[in-house]
């Protein structure tokens, strides 16, 4: 089974709604290991770097303004097939199309201001986590359930 690192960001609206713990709990219940975690206000440069693939699109400025509108939780989670697992747990961007029981399916309100971000590939995860974390901030340890990892 492929062991991966995944970048996850709990967005400002989720922080304001007080559902940080619920989101983190869902990840931990699937035996995803949090190896880095911080609460932060994102800078203009970080926001632009994170969303550079959307630059020039009609929603770009709104996206930048939204992500800077309040503190976010930034995480690196690790585990077997972590990227697919996290994306399954959070659901698709549109909360009306997201599976019941997924985070976005239960808590999401709009597509444009969805409540959590997760990288969609190993390449994206590596690029995105490097915007916010350096290697010294990533803590390696084993979960009690990790006998063979």
C-alpha positions in Angstrom: 0.0 0.0 0.0 1.4 3.4 -1.0 2.2 5.7 2.0 1.7 9.3 1.1 1.8 12.9 2.5 -1.3 15.0 1.9 -1.8 18.8 2.5 -5.0 19.8 4.1 -6.3 23.3 4.9 -9.4 24.0 7.0 -10.6 27.2 5.6 -11.6 30.5 7.4 -15.4 29.8 7.4 -14.8 26.4 9.1 -12.6 28.0 11.7 -15.4 30.6 12.4 -18.0 27.9 12.5 -16.1 26.0 15.1 -15.9 22.7 13.2 -12.1 22.3 13.3 -12.3 19.4 15.7 -14.9 17.6 13.7 -12.8 17.8 10.6 -9.6 16.6 12.3 -11.5 13.8 14.1 -12.8 12.5 10.8 -9.2 12.3 9.4 -7.9 10.6 12.6 -10.7 8.1 12.7 -9.4 6.8 9.3 -5.9 6.3 10.8 -4.4 9.3 9.0 -1.5 10.6 11.0 -1.1 14.4 11.5 2.6 15.2 11.1 2.3 19.0 11.0 -0.3 21.4 12.2 -0.7 25.2 12.5 -3.2 28.0 12.9 -2.3 30.9 10.6 -3.5 33.9 8.7 -2.4 33.4 5.1 -0.4 36.2 3.5 -1.1 37.6 0.0 2.0 35.9 -1.4 1.1 32.5 0.1 -2.5 32.8 -1.2 -1.2 33.7 -4.7 1.3 30.8 -4.7 -1.4 28.4 -3.5 -3.9 29.4 -6.1 -1.6 30.3 -9.0 -3.2 27.8 -11.3 -6.4 29.9 -11.1 -4.8 33.2 -11.8 -6.7 35.1 -14.5 -9.9 33.2 -13.9 -13.1 35.2 -13.0 -13.2 33.8 -9.4 -9.5 34.3 -8.7 -9.6 37.6 -6.7 -12.6 36.4 -4.7 -10.7 33.2 -3.9 -7.7 35.1 -2.7 -9.8 37.5 -0.6 -11.8 34.6 1.0 -8.7 32.6 2.0 -7.2 35.7 3.6 -10.5 36.5 5.4 -9.5 34.8 8.7 -7.3 32.2 10.2 -6.9 28.7 8.6 -5.7 25.4 10.0 -2.8 24.0 7.9 -2.0 20.3 8.2 0.1 17.6 6.7 -1.5 14.1 7.1 0.2 10.9 6.2 -0.9 7.3 5.7 -1.6 4.6 3.1 -3.2 6.2 0.0 -3.6 9.4 2.1 -4.5 11.6 -0.9 -7.4 9.4 -2.1 -8.5 8.8 1.5 -8.6 12.5 2.4 -10.5 13.4 -0.8 -13.0 10.6 -0.1 -13.5 11.8 3.5 -14.0 15.5 2.5 -16.1 14.8 -0.6 -16.4 16.8 -3.8 -16.4 20.6 -3.9 -20.1 21.1 -4.5 -21.8 20.2 -1.2 -25.0 19.3 -3.1 -23.1 16.7 -5.1 -20.9 15.5 -2.2 -21.7 12.2 -0.6 -23.8 12.2 2.5 -21.5 11.6 5.4 -18.6 13.4 3.8 -17.4 16.6 5.4 -18.5 18.8 2.5 -21.7 16.9 2.2 -22.6 17.5 5.9 -21.1 21.0 6.5 -20.6 22.6 3.1 -22.8 25.5 2.0 -21.3 26.8 -1.3 -18.8 25.7 -3.9 -16.9 29.0 -4.0 -16.4 29.1 -0.2 -16.0 25.4 0.5 -14.9 24.5 4.0 -11.7 22.4 3.4 -9.0 22.1 0.8 -7.0 18.9 0.1 -4.4 18.4 -2.6 -5.5 16.3 -5.5 -2.2 14.5 -6.3 1.2 13.8 -4.9 2.7 16.5 -7.0 0.2 19.1 -5.8 0.5 17.9 -2.2 4.3 18.4 -2.3 4.1 21.8 -3.9 1.3 23.1 -1.6 2.8 21.8 1.7 6.1 23.5 0.9 4.3 26.9 0.7 3.5 26.6 4.4 5.9 24.1 6.0 9.6 23.3 6.1 10.9 19.8 6.8 11.8 20.7 10.4 8.1 21.3 11.2 7.1 17.8 10.0 7.2 15.4 13.0 7.7 11.7 12.3 6.2 9.2 14.7 4.1 6.0 14.7 0.5 5.6 15.6 -0.3 2.7 18.0 -2.1 1.1 15.1 0.9 1.2 12.8 2.6 -2.1 13.3 4.0 -2.5 9.8 4.5 1.1 8.5 
